[in-house]
Amino acid sequence: MEEDPRGEIENPEELPLLVLASASPGRAKILKDAGIDFDVQVSTVDEDAALAAAAERFGTLGPADTALLLAKAKAEDVAALEETDGAVVLGCDSVFEFDGVAYGKPYTAQVATERWEAMSGKSGILHTGHWLIDNRSEDEEDGGSGATIGAVSSTVVNFEKVTAEEIAAYVATGEPLPCAGAFTIDGRGAAFIRGIEGNPHTVIGLNVSTLRELLHEAGLSITDVWA
């Protein structure tokens, strides 16, 4: 049998109520800063395959729907693991919308540079999809709801006019390569953002107020996942 690249959760018997299906350090930091107790179990979803299957079934998806679909796929992947039985699993995915087109992570310096040349002095929308799966038993003792629910949080990002030299220097740091939209607001990229309209946590990749709403729909309170 092929070994699962995710590895195993350490001390599954002591698993916190919330499991984050993401390797994003930004999302983990948001939860830590919000005083939330959680564990991480990284999803191995093939995002391109998931999007191709969805496009074949539903047609072309918009940016917000793309973010929600991938968040759902990640949550379902991790919720299917034996190790997360009894937990509440949260999947997240971020997609940047610019001029009506959905953009994910640029990965290469050339793509990141092209993105910034286009975005300079303009605005776009960062969509973060959240999907929550209640993996607790639905008997009276565990109180599981069986919920599998999602929501999208969107924030407008307004960019400063950025010089070619600044773009080259920023891309050379490597910071924008693994980020949806090729930028961050909690790193070097913050210098190139004029302002945002919405929740800044959405831009980083996880809106805690959206998590609170989803937990409420599953019969839980945000205080239930506080450390």
Helices and strands as residue ranges (DSSP letters): G 12-14, E 18-20, H 25-33, E 38-40, H 47-58, H 63-79, G 82-84, E 88-98, E 101-103, H 109-119, E 123-134, E 148-159, H 164-172, G 180-182, G 188-192, E 193-197, H 200-204, H 208-217, G 222-225
